[in-house]
Amino acid sequence: MAAKKSKKTAEPEAAPKLFYIFYNQERWDNWLKTLETADWAGDEESEEMPEGFRILDGFSDDITLAVMKIIRLCQNERITLEDARTKLRDVEEIVMAGVPGEELAEIVGSMQVSLVVLFAAGQKYLEAIYPPAEEIKTLVKEGRKVVTKDPEKALEIASSIGSAVINGASCCGKYVKDTDEPTLFDEWLVEVERIADALKSLKNFDEEAGAGS
């Protein structure tokens, strides 16, 4: 009597391998080249912001979006927590490195100062350090009070607000002051608002295998 053939058990499909081009040195260098050739003077008769400042604003948006994509990929369990921490540090090393050329370094330096809070907030979020949303108003008042005498403490406060926003809290449009002389804390709040905008644009973000940056 012939032996019965055993039925093959269906093997579960492996999760599609994630192919994603994270923020890299080439991308950063391309932005710097664009800034080098940009027009910073603009047309005196035009109310439009000069080209250089528009590009710099887009540069900031691009970096913030790239960092929030790392966070979102981690939230969606497409990369591990440790991978997210590593990727975030990698982007920070690229963005916060020295820039060649005195004039370009000065221009990019102002952006780098604002972006300090982006990386600090991202790392805090990945460490699960974020205050309750209802504390944000108090934190904003405290940050404004201490920024002149203790900028490090102000950064700590701003990054806590940023991590709360990444965790779902609302901020910071109503707290951003329209002033000709913003403090460091005001600049960090503007970046936190940029984080909030990036997260809104990534509401349904979930990279599929083969997707680009």
Short mmCIF file of the C-alpha atoms (twelve columns), coordinates in Angstrom:
data_MODEL
# 
_entry.id   MODEL 
# 
loop_
_atom_site.group_PDB 
_atom_site.id 
_atom_site.type_symbol 
_atom_site.label_atom_id 
_atom_site.label_alt_id 
_atom_site.label_comp_id 
_atom_site.label_asym_id 
_atom_site.label_seq_id 
_atom_site.Cartn_x 
_atom_site.Cartn_y 
_atom_site.Cartn_z 
_atom_site.pdbx_PDB_model_num 
ATOM 1   C CA . MET A 1   0.000  0.000  0.000  1 
ATOM 2   C CA . ALA A 2   1.464  3.326  -1.045 1 
ATOM 3   C CA . ALA A 3   2.264  5.748  1.732  1 
ATOM 4   C CA . LYS A 4   0.057  8.811  1.898  1 
ATOM 5   C CA . LYS A 5   1.706  11.990 0.820  1 
ATOM 6   C CA . SER A 6   1.913  14.470 3.643  1 
ATOM 7   C CA . LYS A 7   0.268  17.816 2.978  1 
ATOM 8   C CA . LYS A 8   2.651  20.745 2.809  1 
ATOM 9   C CA . THR A 9   1.883  23.406 5.345  1 
ATOM 10  C CA . ALA A 10  1.755  26.854 3.862  1 
ATOM 11  C CA . GLU A 11  4.647  28.986 5.040  1 
ATOM 12  C CA . PRO A 12  3.753  32.481 6.217  1 
ATOM 13  C CA . GLU A 13  4.798  35.215 3.825  1 
ATOM 14  C CA . ALA A 14  7.842  37.136 4.951  1 
ATOM 15  C CA . ALA A 15  7.321  40.842 5.500  1 
ATOM 16  C CA . PRO A 16  8.479  42.839 2.478  1 
ATOM 17  C CA . LYS A 17  12.002 44.102 2.901  1 
ATOM 18  C CA . LEU A 18  12.050 47.832 3.445  1 
ATOM 19  C CA . PHE A 19  14.021 49.796 0.881  1 
ATOM 20  C CA . TYR A 20  14.258 53.400 1.909  1 
ATOM 21  C CA . ILE A 21  16.866 56.017 1.099  1 
ATOM 22  C CA . PHE A 22  17.454 57.889 4.338  1 
ATOM 23  C CA . TYR A 23  18.843 61.421 4.474  1 
ATOM 24  C CA . ASN A 24  22.464 61.275 3.353  1 
ATOM 25  C CA . GLN A 25  25.560 63.374 2.716  1 
ATOM 26  C CA . GLU A 26  24.848 63.678 -1.020 1 
ATOM 27  C CA . ARG A 27  21.442 65.208 -0.336 1 
ATOM 28  C CA . TRP A 28  22.962 67.702 2.108  1 
ATOM 29  C CA . ASP A 29  25.753 68.636 -0.331 1 
ATOM 30  C CA . ASN A 30  23.228 69.223 -3.134 1 
ATOM 31  C CA . TRP A 31  21.306 71.675 -0.937 1 
ATOM 32  C CA . LEU A 32  24.540 73.506 -0.069 1 
ATOM 33  C CA . LYS A 33  25.432 73.858 -3.767 1 
ATOM 34  C CA . THR A 34  21.978 75.316 -4.438 1 
ATOM 35  C CA . LEU A 35  22.417 77.822 -1.600 1 
ATOM 36  C CA . GLU A 36  25.849 78.874 -2.904 1 
ATOM 37  C CA . THR A 37  24.411 80.024 -6.221 1 
ATOM 38  C CA . ALA A 38  21.186 81.524 -4.828 1 
ATOM 39  C CA . ASP A 39  20.243 85.196 -5.036 1 
ATOM 40  C CA . TRP A 40  20.136 86.658 -1.523 1 
ATOM 41  C CA . ALA A 41  19.575 90.295 -2.477 1 
ATOM 42  C CA . GLY A 42  16.293 89.933 -4.326 1 
ATOM 43  C CA . ASP A 43  14.384 92.672 -6.129 1 
ATOM 44  C CA . GLU A 44  14.028 95.846 -4.066 1 
ATOM 45  C CA . GLU A 45  10.725 96.617 -5.746 1 
ATOM 46  C CA . SER A 46  9.289  93.177 -5.039 1 
ATOM 47  C CA . GLU A 47  7.640  92.114 -1.788 1 
ATOM 48  C CA . GLU A 48  8.729  88.524 -2.429 1 
ATOM 49  C CA . MET A 49  11.319 86.988 -0.155 1 
ATOM 50  C CA . PRO A 50  14.717 86.695 -1.934 1 
ATOM 51  C CA . GLU A 51  15.372 83.315 -3.554 1 
ATOM 52  C CA . GLY A 52  18.104 82.367 -1.075 1 
ATOM 53  C CA . PHE A 53  15.835 82.688 1.950  1 
ATOM 54  C CA . ARG A 54  13.094 80.662 0.224  1 
ATOM 55  C CA . ILE A 55  15.602 77.910 -0.514 1 
ATOM 56  C CA . LEU A 56  16.886 77.981 3.068  1 
ATOM 57  C CA . ASP A 57  13.306 77.603 4.333  1 
ATOM 58  C CA . GLY A 58  12.796 74.637 2.012  1 
ATOM 59  C CA . PHE A 59  16.113 73.215 3.256  1 
ATOM 60  C CA . SER A 60  14.798 73.299 6.845  1 
ATOM 61  C CA . ASP A 61  11.509 71.700 5.785  1 
ATOM 62  C CA . ASP A 62  13.361 68.913 3.972  1 
ATOM 63  C CA . ILE A 63  15.504 68.047 7.006  1 
ATOM 64  C CA . THR A 64  12.575 68.178 9.430  1 
ATOM 65  C CA . LEU A 65  10.500 65.939 7.160  1 
ATOM 66  C CA . ALA A 66  13.371 63.458 6.786  1 
ATOM 67  C CA . VAL A 67  13.751 63.203 10.578 1 
ATOM 68  C CA . MET A 68  10.012 62.787 11.136 1 
ATOM 69  C CA . LYS A 69  9.951  59.998 8.523  1 
ATOM 70  C CA . ILE A 70  12.479 58.114 10.670 1 
ATOM 71  C CA . ILE A 71  10.174 58.566 13.668 1 
ATOM 72  C CA . ARG A 72  7.129  57.476 11.656 1 
ATOM 73  C CA . LEU A 73  8.886  54.383 10.298 1 
ATOM 74  C CA . CYS A 74  9.724  53.446 13.884 1 
ATOM 75  C CA . GLN A 75  6.131  54.059 15.022 1 
ATOM 76  C CA . ASN A 76  4.912  51.828 12.166 1 
ATOM 77  C CA . GLU A 77  7.439  49.135 13.205 1 
ATOM 78  C CA . ARG A 78  9.165  49.279 9.842  1 
ATOM 79  C CA . ILE A 79  12.486 49.885 11.604 1 
ATOM 80  C CA . THR A 80  13.515 49.041 15.168 1 
ATOM 81  C CA . LEU A 81  13.846 51.564 17.958 1 
ATOM 82  C CA . GLU A 82  17.622 51.127 17.955 1 
ATOM 83  C CA . ASP A 83  17.761 51.621 14.183 1 
ATOM 84  C CA . ALA A 84  15.707 54.804 14.545 1 
ATOM 85  C CA . ARG A 85  18.114 56.156 17.167 1 
ATOM 86  C CA . THR A 86  21.080 55.353 14.928 1 
ATOM 87  C CA . LYS A 87  19.471 56.891 11.821 1 
ATOM 88  C CA . LEU A 88  18.598 60.039 13.760 1 
ATOM 89  C CA . ARG A 89  22.191 60.394 14.998 1 
ATOM 90  C CA . ASP A 90  23.453 59.851 11.437 1 
ATOM 91  C CA . VAL A 91  21.314 62.696 10.078 1 
ATOM 92  C CA . GLU A 92  22.337 64.936 12.978 1 
ATOM 93  C CA . GLU A 93  26.040 64.362 12.232 1 
ATOM 94  C CA . ILE A 94  25.504 65.387 8.605  1 
ATOM 95  C CA . VAL A 95  23.358 68.438 9.327  1 
ATOM 96  C CA . MET A 96  25.296 69.818 12.282 1 
ATOM 97  C CA . ALA A 97  28.764 69.431 10.748 1 
ATOM 98  C CA . GLY A 98  30.885 72.418 9.792  1 
ATOM 99  C CA . VAL A 99  30.123 74.127 6.481  1 
ATOM 100 C CA . PRO A 100 32.941 75.295 4.155  1 
ATOM 101 C CA . GLY A 101 33.104 78.978 3.278  1 
ATOM 102 C CA . GLU A 102 32.622 81.795 5.783  1 
ATOM 103 C CA . GLU A 103 29.554 83.326 4.140  1 
ATOM 104 C CA . LEU A 104 27.772 80.008 3.555  1 
ATOM 105 C CA . ALA A 105 28.681 78.821 7.064  1 
ATOM 106 C CA . GLU A 106 27.043 81.923 8.537  1 
ATOM 107 C CA . ILE A 107 23.861 81.400 6.510  1 
ATOM 108 C CA . VAL A 108 23.565 77.688 7.287  1 
ATOM 109 C CA . GLY A 109 24.654 78.253 10.891 1 
ATOM 110 C CA . SER A 110 21.457 80.169 11.636 1 
ATOM 111 C CA . MET A 111 19.456 77.170 10.420 1 
ATOM 112 C CA . GLN A 112 21.605 74.733 12.402 1 
ATOM 113 C CA . VAL A 113 20.878 76.662 15.613 1 
ATOM 114 C CA . SER A 114 17.146 76.205 15.031 1 
ATOM 115 C CA . LEU A 115 17.528 72.528 14.134 1 
ATOM 116 C CA . VAL A 116 19.230 71.688 17.424 1 
ATOM 117 C CA . VAL A 117 15.764 71.316 18.941 1 
ATOM 118 C CA . LEU A 118 14.639 68.955 16.156 1 
ATOM 119 C CA . PHE A 119 17.261 66.353 17.004 1 
ATOM 120 C CA . ALA A 120 16.931 66.826 20.766 1 
ATOM 121 C CA . ALA A 121 13.144 66.392 20.560 1 
ATOM 122 C CA . GLY A 122 13.467 63.330 18.321 1 
ATOM 123 C CA . GLN A 123 15.880 61.597 20.679 1 
ATOM 124 C CA . LYS A 124 13.681 62.431 23.665 1 
ATOM 125 C CA . TYR A 125 10.649 60.960 21.943 1 
ATOM 126 C CA . LEU A 126 12.538 57.757 21.117 1 
ATOM 127 C CA . GLU A 127 13.518 57.547 24.795 1 
ATOM 128 C CA . ALA A 128 9.789  57.935 25.670 1 
ATOM 129 C CA . ILE A 129 10.435 61.260 27.434 1 
ATOM 130 C CA . TYR A 130 7.590  63.680 26.770 1 
ATOM 131 C CA . PRO A 131 5.473  65.854 29.078 1 
ATOM 132 C CA . PRO A 132 1.660  65.769 29.098 1 
ATOM 133 C CA . ALA A 133 0.054  68.055 26.496 1 
ATOM 134 C CA . GLU A 134 -1.595 70.162 29.210 1 
ATOM 135 C CA . GLU A 135 1.840  71.255 30.494 1 
ATOM 136 C CA . ILE A 136 2.912  72.924 27.230 1 
ATOM 137 C CA . LYS A 137 1.551  76.387 28.056 1 
ATOM 138 C CA . THR A 138 3.466  76.421 31.356 1 
ATOM 139 C CA . LEU A 139 6.621  75.154 29.642 1 
ATOM 140 C CA . VAL A 140 6.431  77.921 27.022 1 
ATOM 141 C CA . LYS A 141 6.232  80.558 29.776 1 
ATOM 142 C CA . GLU A 142 9.149  78.988 31.621 1 
ATOM 143 C CA . GLY A 143 11.267 78.747 28.451 1 
ATOM 144 C CA . ARG A 144 10.723 82.411 27.647 1 
ATOM 145 C CA . LYS A 145 11.656 83.355 31.200 1 
ATOM 146 C CA . VAL A 146 14.992 81.504 31.264 1 
ATOM 147 C CA . VAL A 147 16.272 81.727 27.666 1 
ATOM 148 C CA . THR A 148 18.490 84.799 28.161 1 
ATOM 149 C CA . LYS A 149 20.210 83.623 31.347 1 
ATOM 150 C CA . ASP A 150 20.156 79.869 30.728 1 
ATOM 151 C CA . PRO A 151 19.849 78.913 27.020 1 
ATOM 152 C CA . GLU A 152 20.678 75.271 27.797 1 
ATOM 153 C CA . LYS A 153 17.681 75.007 30.100 1 
ATOM 154 C CA . ALA A 154 15.554 76.765 27.473 1 
ATOM 155 C CA . LEU A 155 16.654 74.160 24.918 1 
ATOM 156 C CA . GLU A 156 15.768 71.386 27.355 1 
ATOM 157 C CA . ILE A 157 12.293 72.888 27.711 1 
ATOM 158 C CA . ALA A 158 11.838 73.446 23.953 1 
ATOM 159 C CA . SER A 159 12.912 69.875 23.148 1 
ATOM 160 C CA . SER A 160 10.438 68.558 25.735 1 
ATOM 161 C CA . ILE A 161 7.691  70.524 23.996 1 
ATOM 162 C CA . GLY A 162 8.900  69.083 20.684 1 
ATOM 163 C CA . SER A 163 8.789  65.503 21.966 1 
ATOM 164 C CA . ALA A 164 5.253  66.116 23.274 1 
ATOM 165 C CA . VAL A 165 4.237  67.332 19.794 1 
ATOM 166 C CA . ILE A 166 5.729  64.207 18.202 1 
ATOM 167 C CA . ASN A 167 3.673  62.233 20.714 1 
ATOM 168 C CA . GLY A 168 0.489  63.962 19.524 1 
ATOM 169 C CA . ALA A 169 0.220  67.232 21.472 1 
ATOM 170 C CA . SER A 170 -0.767 70.474 19.722 1 
ATOM 171 C CA . CYS A 171 1.691  73.350 19.476 1 
ATOM 172 C CA . CYS A 172 3.030  75.926 18.738 1 
ATOM 173 C CA . GLY A 173 1.438  78.384 16.295 1 
ATOM 174 C CA . LYS A 174 -0.343 80.430 18.945 1 
ATOM 175 C CA . TYR A 175 2.869  80.775 20.958 1 
ATOM 176 C CA . VAL A 176 5.102  81.906 18.088 1 
ATOM 177 C CA . LYS A 177 5.641  85.647 18.322 1 
ATOM 178 C CA . ASP A 178 5.853  87.778 15.182 1 
ATOM 179 C CA . THR A 179 8.808  89.936 16.170 1 
ATOM 180 C CA . ASP A 180 11.864 91.452 14.504 1 
ATOM 181 C CA . GLU A 181 14.052 90.225 17.349 1 
ATOM 182 C CA . PRO A 182 13.029 86.663 18.196 1 
ATOM 183 C CA . THR A 183 14.835 84.939 21.047 1 
ATOM 184 C CA . LEU A 184 16.487 81.547 20.655 1 
ATOM 185 C CA . PHE A 185 13.459 80.052 22.360 1 
ATOM 186 C CA . ASP A 186 11.157 81.667 19.785 1 
ATOM 187 C CA . GLU A 187 13.260 80.172 16.981 1 
ATOM 188 C CA . TRP A 188 13.008 76.748 18.593 1 
ATOM 189 C CA . LEU A 189 9.235  77.099 18.881 1 
ATOM 190 C CA . VAL A 190 9.108  77.884 15.153 1 
ATOM 191 C CA . GLU A 191 10.990 74.635 14.509 1 
ATOM 192 C CA . VAL A 192 8.599  72.733 16.788 1 
ATOM 193 C CA . GLU A 193 5.736  74.149 14.702 1 
ATOM 194 C CA . ARG A 194 7.601  72.893 11.612 1 
ATOM 195 C CA . ILE A 195 7.735  69.452 13.259 1 
ATOM 196 C CA . ALA A 196 3.963  69.581 13.770 1 
ATOM 197 C CA . ASP A 197 3.435  70.505 10.099 1 
ATOM 198 C CA . ALA A 198 5.710  67.661 8.961  1 
ATOM 199 C CA . LEU A 199 3.789  65.164 11.086 1 
ATOM 200 C CA . LYS A 200 0.485  66.338 9.579  1 
ATOM 201 C CA . SER A 201 1.849  65.761 6.089  1 
ATOM 202 C CA . LEU A 202 2.941  62.243 7.153  1 
ATOM 203 C CA . LYS A 203 -0.420 61.294 8.660  1 
ATOM 204 C CA . ASN A 204 -0.844 58.341 6.289  1 
ATOM 205 C CA . PHE A 205 2.850  57.769 5.703  1 
ATOM 206 C CA . ASP A 206 3.926  54.136 5.589  1 
ATOM 207 C CA . GLU A 207 6.745  53.369 3.197  1 
ATOM 208 C CA . GLU A 208 6.256  50.275 1.087  1 
ATOM 209 C CA . ALA A 209 9.039  48.047 -0.169 1 
ATOM 210 C CA . GLY A 210 10.853 49.744 -3.017 1 
ATOM 211 C CA . ALA A 211 9.780  53.256 -2.072 1 
ATOM 212 C CA . GLY A 212 12.260 56.078 -2.365 1 
ATOM 213 C CA . SER A 213 12.885 59.085 -0.174 1 
# 
